[in-house]
Amino acid sequence: MHRGLLGRKLGMSNLFSPEGHQVPVTVLEVGPCVVTQLKTQATDGYNALQVGYLKKRGDRINKPLQGHFKKSGGQACAFLREIAVDDPSGYSLGQALTVDMFQVGECVDISGVSKGRGFSGVVKRWGFHGGRGTHGSMFHRAPGSVGASATPSKIIKGRKMPGHYGNRRVTARNLEIVDIRPDQHLMIVKGAVPGCRFGLVEVQRPKFGR
């Protein structure tokens, strides 16, 4: 069985549990994904499936990709990714993989690219407390001493400093599936998911258990 699928983050909402508790959830559109290539141990050195997600106009892709998509039915896809699989022989080119491979109640790992926030200070980037907000204080959101004067008289590698924040791959692990609606290709998971609205996400079976 393949480990996961591609999808999009549609946004956040909330549901109420049978006990009456409000549960924050994220709504995802997961699949359908098309198998565009089979990779085997004999030909590529490992077993995997290359899958495509979201249709794309055929005149907006180059000739090599047009030939590549022609082998799997001719449907051009906006995104291509590889997912691990034990035995690729159980799949065929052009096969559609849908969200019904998952079940309500199981946990999944969801990966996406976090929102880019540009150059940020240490309070926003690392959660530093900052200085006092009282009258006369001239130390509010600065990082403080970073290198000392005599020892070690340098900034140690790895020190938390201002810099570029966000726009990196983030994985939220062991998110519980609250609901699945296969007819709409929707998956509703408990909690927040990295990325912006309509951003690409990868939904996979958990690598580490709870």
Long-range contacts (C-beta under 8 A, 24 or more apart in sequence): 1-85, 1-86, 1-101, 2-49, 2-83, 2-84, 2-85, 2-91, 2-97, 2-101, 3-83, 3-84, 3-85, 3-204, 3-205, 4-83, 4-108, 4-109, 4-202, 4-203, 4-204, 4-205, 5-30, 5-31, 5-33, 5-51, 5-53, 5-83, 5-97, 5-98, 5-99, 5-101, 5-202, 5-203, 6-30, 6-31, 6-33, 6-51, 6-53, 6-79, 6-81, 6-200, 6-201, 6-202, 6-203, 7-31, 7-53, 7-99, 7-187, 7-200, 7-201, 7-202, 7-203, 8-54, 8-198, 8-199, 8-200, 8-201, 9-112, 9-193, 9-195, 9-196, 9-197, 9-198, 9-199, 9-201, 10-186, 10-197, 10-198, 11-197, 12-192, 15-178, 15-179, 15-188, 23-178, 23-190, 24-190, 24-191, 24-192, 25-178, 25-188, 25-189, 25-190, 25-191, 26-188, 26-189, 26-191, 26-192, 26-193, 27-186, 27-187, 27-188, 28-110, 28-186, 28-187, 28-188, 28-189, 28-193, 28-201, 28-203, 29-184, 29-185, 29-186, 29-187, 30-99, 30-102, 30-185, 30-186, 30-187, 30-203, 31-96, 31-97, 31-98, 31-99, 31-185, 32-96, 32-97, 32-98, 32-99, 32-185, 33-96, 33-97, 34-72, 34-73, 34-75, 34-77, 34-94, 34-95, 34-96, 34-97, 35-72, 35-91, 35-92, 35-93, 35-94, 35-95, 35-96, 35-97, 36-68, 36-69, 36-71, 36-72, 36-77, 36-80, 36-93, 37-68, 37-71, 37-72, 37-93, 38-88, 38-91, 38-93, 39-82, 39-88, 40-88, 40-89, 47-84, 47-85, 47-86, 47-87, 47-88, 48-82, 48-83, 48-84, 48-85, 48-88, 49-82, 49-83, 49-85, 49-88, 49-91, 50-80, 50-81, 50-82, 51-80, 51-81, 51-82, 51-83, 51-97, 52-76, 52-77, 52-78, 52-79, 52-80, 53-77, 53-78, 53-79, 53-81, 53-200, 54-78, 54-79, 79-200, 81-202, 83-204, 98-182, 98-185, 99-180, 99-182, 99-185, 99-186, 99-187, 100-180, 100-182, 102-177, 102-180, 102-187, 102-203, 103-177, 103-180, 104-177, 104-178, 104-179, 104-180, 105-176, 105-177, 106-176, 106-177, 106-205, 107-174, 107-175, 107-176, 107-177, 107-206, 107-210, 108-174, 108-175, 108-177, 108-189, 108-203, 108-204, 108-205, 108-206, 109-171, 109-172, 109-173, 109-174, 109-175, 109-203, 109-204, 109-205, 109-206, 109-207, 110-171, 110-172, 110-175, 110-189, 110-193, 110-194, 110-201, 110-202, 110-203, 110-204, 111-169, 111-170, 111-171, 111-172, 111-194, 111-201, 111-202, 111-204, 112-169, 112-170, 112-193, 112-194, 112-195, 112-199, 112-200, 112-201, 112-202, 113-167, 113-168, 113-169, 113-170, 113-194, 113-195, 113-199, 113-200, 114-166, 114-167, 114-168, 114-169, 114-170, 114-194, 114-195, 115-166, 115-167, 115-195, 115-196, 116-165, 116-166, 116-167, 117-165, 117-166, 117-167, 118-164, 118-165, 118-166, 119-162, 119-163, 119-164, 119-165, 120-162, 120-163, 120-164, 120-165, 121-162, 122-160, 122-161, 122-162, 124-165, 125-160, 125-162, 125-163, 125-165, 126-160, 128-160, 170-194, 170-195, 173-206, 173-207, 173-208, 174-206, 174-208, 174-209, 174-210
